[in-house]
Amino acid sequence: MGLLKVEQVMERMALSRETVWRMLRDGRLTGVMVGRHWRVSEQALADYLSGLPNGKAEQPVAGS
């Protein structure tokens, strides 16, 4: 299993860069810093998605 860049996580989860960064910073998604860049293992992403209904990333609620 390899490490994914934030851009790859964004594509797979259909989320913005800021949302992925927020999830990494607050611990909802497990990642590591490689230099100044976040990386997420494919297994960590699969583990996160397997805990969500239908394997879909949470969508932000308007107005919150």
BALOBA-1460 file (C-alpha; in Angstrom, 3 decimals):
// residues 64
<rec num="1" residu="m" x="0.000" y="0.000" z="0.000"/>
<rec num="2" residu="g" x="1.286" y="3.411" z="-0.908"/>
<rec num="3" residu="l" x="0.988" y="6.943" z="0.342"/>
<rec num="4" residu="l" x="-1.474" y="9.314" z="-1.267"/>
<rec num="5" residu="k" x="-1.046" y="13.047" z="-1.772"/>
<rec num="6" residu="v" x="-3.749" y="15.402" z="-0.525"/>
<rec num="7" residu="e" x="-4.842" y="15.928" z="-4.144"/>
<rec num="8" residu="q" x="-5.432" y="12.190" z="-4.562"/>
<rec num="9" residu="v" x="-7.453" y="12.056" z="-1.330"/>
<rec num="10" residu="m" x="-9.473" y="15.058" z="-2.542"/>
<rec num="11" residu="e" x="-10.353" y="13.245" z="-5.773"/>
<rec num="12" residu="r" x="-11.287" y="9.976" z="-4.079"/>
<rec num="13" residu="m" x="-13.429" y="11.681" z="-1.428"/>
<rec num="14" residu="a" x="-14.796" y="14.525" z="-3.612"/>
<rec num="15" residu="l" x="-13.766" y="17.095" z="-0.981"/>
<rec num="16" residu="s" x="-11.899" y="20.383" z="-1.095"/>
<rec num="17" residu="r" x="-8.244" y="20.712" z="-0.121"/>
<rec num="18" residu="e" x="-9.216" y="22.721" z="2.977"/>
<rec num="19" residu="t" x="-11.608" y="20.008" z="4.158"/>
<rec num="20" residu="v" x="-8.987" y="17.273" z="3.757"/>
<rec num="21" residu="w" x="-6.412" y="19.404" z="5.620"/>
<rec num="22" residu="r" x="-8.938" y="20.053" z="8.409"/>
<rec num="23" residu="m" x="-9.684" y="16.337" z="8.709"/>
<rec num="24" residu="l" x="-5.953" y="15.580" z="8.950"/>
<rec num="25" residu="r" x="-5.322" y="18.297" z="11.545"/>
<rec num="26" residu="d" x="-8.232" y="17.314" z="13.785"/>
<rec num="27" residu="g" x="-7.501" y="13.574" z="13.547"/>
<rec num="28" residu="r" x="-10.599" y="12.375" z="11.687"/>
<rec num="29" residu="l" x="-8.256" y="11.147" z="8.949"/>
<rec num="30" residu="t" x="-4.860" y="9.671" z="9.790"/>
<rec num="31" residu="g" x="-1.881" y="10.994" z="7.897"/>
<rec num="32" residu="v" x="1.795" y="11.836" z="8.208"/>
<rec num="33" residu="m" x="3.803" y="14.895" z="7.341"/>
<rec num="34" residu="v" x="6.568" y="14.243" z="4.820"/>
<rec num="35" residu="g" x="8.545" y="17.446" z="4.871"/>
<rec num="36" residu="r" x="5.856" y="20.108" z="4.560"/>
<rec num="37" residu="h" x="3.310" y="17.877" z="2.814"/>
<rec num="38" residu="w" x="0.591" y="15.609" z="4.189"/>
<rec num="39" residu="r" x="0.450" y="11.998" z="3.013"/>
<rec num="40" residu="v" x="-2.328" y="9.500" z="3.732"/>
<rec num="41" residu="s" x="-1.843" y="5.770" z="3.423"/>
<rec num="42" residu="e" x="-4.295" y="3.929" z="1.198"/>
<rec num="43" residu="q" x="-5.156" y="1.772" z="4.221"/>
<rec num="44" residu="a" x="-5.928" y="4.808" z="6.410"/>
<rec num="45" residu="l" x="-8.256" y="6.167" z="3.715"/>
<rec num="46" residu="a" x="-9.952" y="2.772" z="3.312"/>
<rec num="47" residu="d" x="-10.372" y="2.511" z="7.099"/>
<rec num="48" residu="y" x="-11.920" y="5.972" z="7.245"/>
<rec num="49" residu="l" x="-14.292" y="5.292" z="4.352"/>
<rec num="50" residu="s" x="-15.324" y="1.889" z="5.704"/>
<rec num="51" residu="g" x="-16.627" y="3.627" z="8.821"/>
<rec num="52" residu="l" x="-18.945" y="5.897" z="6.826"/>
<rec num="53" residu="p" x="-22.421" y="5.044" z="5.540"/>
<rec num="54" residu="n" x="-22.170" y="3.953" z="1.880"/>
<rec num="55" residu="g" x="-18.419" y="4.673" z="1.962"/>
<rec num="56" residu="k" x="-19.109" y="8.333" z="1.154"/>
<rec num="57" residu="a" x="-17.294" y="11.273" z="2.713"/>
<rec num="58" residu="e" x="-19.366" y="13.569" z="4.880"/>
<rec num="59" residu="q" x="-20.688" y="16.581" z="3.074"/>
<rec num="60" residu="p" x="-20.622" y="19.943" z="4.845"/>
<rec num="61" residu="v" x="-24.008" y="21.255" z="5.923"/>
<rec num="62" residu="a" x="-24.846" y="24.687" z="4.536"/>
<rec num="63" residu="g" x="-25.049" y="27.410" z="7.160"/>
<rec num="64" residu="s" x="-23.032" y="25.619" z="9.824"/>
